[in-house]
Amino acid sequence: MGPSLYDIVFDPEPYKAAEAMKKSIEIAKSEYSDGKIKSTNLVVYNYPSVGAMTVVKDKTTGVEHRIFVDAYSLNEVEDKTATETEPGIWSLYDKILTYGKENNLKEWQKSDEITKSIEQAAANKGVNINAAVTEENITKISDDVVVRSSFTGKILDINGIGQERSVFCGPACIRMLCVYYHNPDPAPSQETIYMGEGLWTWDPDSTPYSSGLTSNDIVEWAEEKWGKTGTITNRLFNSDAISEIENERPFFSMTTNPNHFRICKGYITQNGYTYLRLNDPEPVGSTYGTPGLLERTYGSSESVRIYIS
């Protein structure tokens, strides 16, 4: 006799998160050209279906519209209102489907294999994997990396600026976005930004240049100088980062211990992982800092983001 219980497992089809989010934004811009896109998130609609939802607000009427794109088929899904008999297209934000511990273990093993192949390729090319991952180093090892699957992403045109002092990472990042926004134009110096231009003051009795800007300082600058809203969050979801970049909104990426600001100007998704494309103003005294730094979101040192909208 055979076993009393058969365990049948189907490999889940990978969903196309970045492509779905990008398409939902494109549809929103096409159907509501005069509207303002408020957000784009990966959602669970009509559980367990996974898709991207873009919320766009009509500037005249104030009515909000939702655009859904299925993350598997990339087809637009009609937004239906709930009735007495039908649940409609309700969404459970940022819910990630779990396919069981066996699948999770497979993904860990796959990740480990990919990491080892990249480390070996780096070693063969004399690239120090403990140093910052630059575009030059990526080019060196790209031909030898065993996994060459397709990737999606977007990178905004923001040049790197090196910080002039050890506490000037905030001013350097603000200056990058001043240049990007053309506001103010010309962009103020890092020294001028650090001093606050009337937004904040430093204790005259404290040691000069003993501390840097805070997250609240960044928010205040965004509101008073750029006329934008700054939102501080420790919610580090890939879907949020992708939404911001797809909507042409670079953001501040912050590490702690010690506190340090970078500018996120893009993202790349490949092999199920998301990488942020960062402009790091370090090293101190450099002209461009470390532009185009690639950092995988999973296990990164990032702790806080400041979205500017």
MOVEN-V846812 format. One record per backbone hydrogen bond with DSSP energy under -1.0 kcal/mol. NH is the residue of the N-H (numbers start at 1). CO is the residue of the C=O. E is the energy in kcal/mol with one decimal. If there is no record, write none. Layout:
nh = (NH | NH)
co = (CO | CO)
e = (E | E)
This chain:
nh = (16 | 17 | 20 | 21 | 22 | 23 | 24 | 25 | 26 | 27 | 28 | 29 | 30 | 31 | 32 | 35 | 36 | 38 | 39 | 41 | 43 | 44 | 45 | 46 | 49 | 51 | 52 | 53 | 54 | 55 | 56 | 57 | 58 | 62 | 65 | 67 | 69 | 70 | 71 | 74 | 77 | 83 | 89 | 90 | 92 | 94 | 95 | 104 | 105 | 106 | 107 | 108 | 109 | 110 | 111 | 112 | 113 | 114 | 115 | 116 | 117 | 118 | 119 | 120 | 121 | 122 | 123 | 124 | 125 | 127 | 131 | 138 | 139 | 140 | 141 | 142 | 144 | 145 | 152 | 154 | 156 | 158 | 162 | 163 | 168 | 172 | 173 | 174 | 175 | 176 | 177 | 178 | 179 | 180 | 181 | 182 | 183 | 193 | 194 | 195 | 199 | 206 | 210 | 218 | 219 | 220 | 221 | 222 | 223 | 224 | 225 | 226 | 228 | 231 | 233 | 241 | 242 | 243 | 244 | 245 | 246 | 247 | 248 | 249 | 251 | 252 | 253 | 254 | 255 | 260 | 262 | 263 | 264 | 265 | 267 | 268 | 269 | 270 | 273 | 275 | 276 | 277 | 278 | 279 | 280 | 285 | 286 | 290 | 293 | 294 | 295 | 297 | 300 | 303 | 304 | 305 | 306 | 307 | 309)
co = (71 | 15 | 16 | 17 | 18 | 19 | 20 | 21 | 22 | 23 | 24 | 25 | 26 | 27 | 28 | 32 | 57 | 55 | 55 | 53 | 51 | 92 | 49 | 90 | 46 | 43 | 69 | 41 | 67 | 39 | 65 | 36 | 63 | 58 | 56 | 54 | 52 | 75 | 50 | 70 | 68 | 86 | 80 | 88 | 44 | 42 | 92 | 100 | 101 | 102 | 103 | 104 | 105 | 106 | 107 | 108 | 109 | 110 | 111 | 112 | 113 | 114 | 115 | 116 | 117 | 118 | 119 | 120 | 121 | 122 | 128 | 134 | 135 | 136 | 137 | 138 | 141 | 141 | 269 | 267 | 265 | 156 | 287 | 281 | 165 | 168 | 169 | 170 | 171 | 172 | 173 | 174 | 175 | 176 | 177 | 178 | 178 | 189 | 190 | 191 | 196 | 203 | 207 | 214 | 215 | 216 | 217 | 218 | 219 | 220 | 221 | 221 | 222 | 307 | 305 | 237 | 238 | 239 | 240 | 241 | 242 | 243 | 245 | 244 | 264 | 306 | 262 | 304 | 260 | 255 | 253 | 279 | 251 | 277 | 154 | 275 | 152 | 273 | 270 | 268 | 295 | 266 | 293 | 263 | 290 | 163 | 283 | 280 | 278 | 133 | 276 | 274 | 297 | 254 | 254 | 233 | 252 | 231 | 229)
e = (-3.6 | -1.1 | -2.3 | -2.5 | -2.4 | -2.3 | -2.3 | -1.8 | -2.1 | -2.5 | -2.1 | -2.5 | -1.9 | -3.0 | -2.3 | -1.9 | -2.6 | -2.9 | -1.2 | -2.3 | -3.3 | -1.1 | -1.8 | -1.0 | -1.4 | -2.6 | -2.7 | -2.8 | -2.3 | -2.5 | -2.6 | -2.8 | -3.1 | -2.2 | -3.1 | -2.5 | -2.1 | -2.8 | -2.5 | -1.6 | -2.6 | -2.8 | -2.1 | -1.2 | -2.1 | -1.5 | -1.2 | -1.9 | -2.3 | -2.0 | -2.2 | -2.2 | -2.5 | -2.5 | -2.7 | -2.4 | -2.2 | -2.4 | -2.7 | -2.4 | -2.0 | -2.1 | -2.6 | -2.3 | -2.1 | -2.5 | -2.5 | -2.3 | -1.3 | -3.0 | -1.4 | -2.3 | -2.1 | -1.6 | -1.7 | -1.6 | -1.3 | -1.0 | -1.8 | -1.6 | -3.6 | -1.6 | -2.0 | -2.3 | -1.7 | -2.4 | -2.1 | -2.7 | -2.5 | -1.8 | -1.7 | -2.1 | -2.2 | -1.9 | -3.1 | -1.2 | -1.8 | -2.3 | -2.6 | -2.0 | -2.1 | -1.8 | -1.2 | -1.6 | -2.0 | -2.4 | -2.5 | -2.4 | -2.2 | -2.7 | -2.9 | -1.0 | -2.6 | -2.5 | -2.5 | -1.7 | -2.7 | -2.1 | -2.4 | -2.2 | -2.8 | -1.5 | -2.0 | -2.9 | -1.5 | -2.2 | -2.5 | -3.2 | -2.5 | -2.1 | -2.1 | -2.1 | -3.4 | -2.7 | -2.1 | -2.3 | -3.0 | -2.5 | -2.2 | -3.3 | -3.1 | -2.7 | -3.5 | -3.0 | -2.1 | -3.1 | -1.8 | -3.9 | -2.4 | -1.5 | -2.1 | -2.6 | -1.5 | -3.1 | -1.7 | -2.9 | -2.2 | -2.3 | -2.6)
